[in-house]
Amino acid sequence: MDTDRESGILDTVPSQFIVRAMYSLPPPDGTLPSERSVELFVPHVGLVRFTFRMARRGGPLSSHWCWSAKSADLVPAKA
């Protein structure tokens, strides 16, 4: 798995697990820290730490906050 890029292994993780990790975050509202991390076990991959960034989407008249996946990295196994 390619871990040299800024996004880590995000491209190799099935999207259903990215969505599951994102839904475990609190609703974004602009008052929370701009980045949050979540650890989730992904079958055939292992324990993955997902990092999400809060973003504001929309135009000047109508906008909303959302979480956007920034990166995913394998969590090293504890010895």
Backbone hydrogen bonds in HBPLUS format (Angstrom, degrees):
<---DONOR---> <-ACCEPTOR-->    atom                        ^
c    i                          cat <-CA-CA->   ^        H-A-AA   ^      H-
h    n   atom  resd res      DA  || num        DHA   H-A  angle D-A-AA Bond
n    s   type  num  typ     dist DA aas  dist angle  dist       angle   num
A0008-GLY N   A0005-ARG O   3.13 MM   3  5.35 162.1  2.16 108.5 114.0     1
A0010-LEU N   A0007-SER O   3.20 MM   3  5.73 162.9  2.23 132.2 136.8     2
A0072-ALA N   A0007-SER O   3.14 MM  65  6.20 152.6  2.22 130.7 134.5     3
A0009-ILE N   A0072-ALA O   2.73 MM  63  5.33 155.0  1.79 154.7 156.3     4
A0012-THR N   A0009-ILE O   2.91 MM   3  5.43 149.0  2.00 117.2 126.7     5
A0013-VAL N   A0010-LEU O   3.40 MM   3  5.49 154.4  2.47 103.2 110.1     6
A0017-PHE N   A0014-PRO O   3.04 MM   3  5.87 146.1  2.16 123.2 130.3     7
A0018-ILE N   A0015-SER O   3.10 MM   3  4.99 120.8  2.47  94.3 109.5     8
A0019-VAL N   A0015-SER O   2.96 MM   4  6.21 162.3  1.99 158.5 162.2     9
A0020-ARG N   A0016-GLN O   3.06 MM   4  6.16 154.5  2.12 133.9 141.2    10
A0021-ALA N   A0017-PHE O   3.00 MM   4  6.11 157.1  2.06 139.9 145.5    11
A0022-MET N   A0018-ILE O   2.94 MM   4  6.15 154.1  2.01 143.9 151.7    12
A0023-TYR N   A0019-VAL O   2.90 MM   4  6.14 156.1  1.96 154.6 160.0    13
A0024-SER N   A0021-ALA O   3.16 MM   3  5.32 148.5  2.27 100.4 109.9    14
A0025-LEU N   A0022-MET O   3.10 MM   3  5.57 162.8  2.13 113.2 118.6    15
A0054-MET N   A0034-SER O   2.75 MM  20  5.05 161.5  1.79 149.7 153.2    16
A0036-ARG N   A0052-PHE O   3.01 MM  16  5.39 155.3  2.08 145.9 153.3    17
A0052-PHE N   A0036-ARG O   2.80 MM  16  5.39 170.7  1.81 169.0 171.4    18
A0038-VAL N   A0050-PHE O   2.87 MM  12  5.24 151.9  1.95 147.5 156.6    19
A0050-PHE N   A0038-VAL O   2.74 MM  12  5.24 162.1  1.77 168.1 162.6    20
A0040-LEU N   A0048-VAL O   2.91 MM   8  5.46 157.0  1.96 153.1 159.8    21
A0048-VAL N   A0040-LEU O   2.92 MM   8  5.46 172.6  1.93 144.2 146.7    22
A0042-VAL N   A0046-GLY O   2.86 MM   4  5.27 175.2  1.87 141.9 143.5    23
A0045-VAL N   A0042-VAL O   3.03 MM   3  5.43 152.4  2.11 136.5 137.6    24
A0046-GLY N   A0042-VAL O   2.84 MM   4  5.27 173.1  1.84 157.0 159.3    25
A0075-VAL N   A0047-LEU O   2.85 MM  28  5.52 166.1  1.87 153.6 151.4    26
A0049-ARG N   A0073-ASP O   2.76 MM  24  5.27 169.8  1.77 161.6 162.9    27
A0073-ASP N   A0049-ARG O   2.99 MM  24  5.27 153.0  2.06 134.8 142.9    28
A0051-THR N   A0071-SER O   2.83 MM  20  5.20 165.2  1.85 150.2 150.0    29
A0070-LYS N   A0051-THR O   2.75 MM  19  5.49 164.0  1.78 155.9 157.8    30
A0071-SER N   A0051-THR O   3.22 MM  20  5.20 157.2  2.28 135.7 139.8    31
A0053-ARG N   A0068-SER O   2.79 MM  15  5.22 164.7  1.81 152.2 155.5    32
A0068-SER N   A0053-ARG O   2.82 MM  15  5.22 150.0  1.91 145.2 155.4    33
A0055-ALA N   A0066-CYS O   2.79 MM  11  5.42 166.2  1.81 163.8 167.9    34
A0066-CYS N   A0055-ALA O   2.83 MM  11  5.42 150.2  1.92 157.1 165.4    35
A0057-ARG N   A0064-HIS O   2.80 MM   7  5.47 168.4  1.82 170.1 168.8    36
A0064-HIS N   A0057-ARG O   2.88 MM   7  5.47 150.5  1.96 150.3 159.8    37
A0059-GLY N   A0062-SER O   2.97 MM   3  5.43 126.2  2.26 154.0 145.7    38
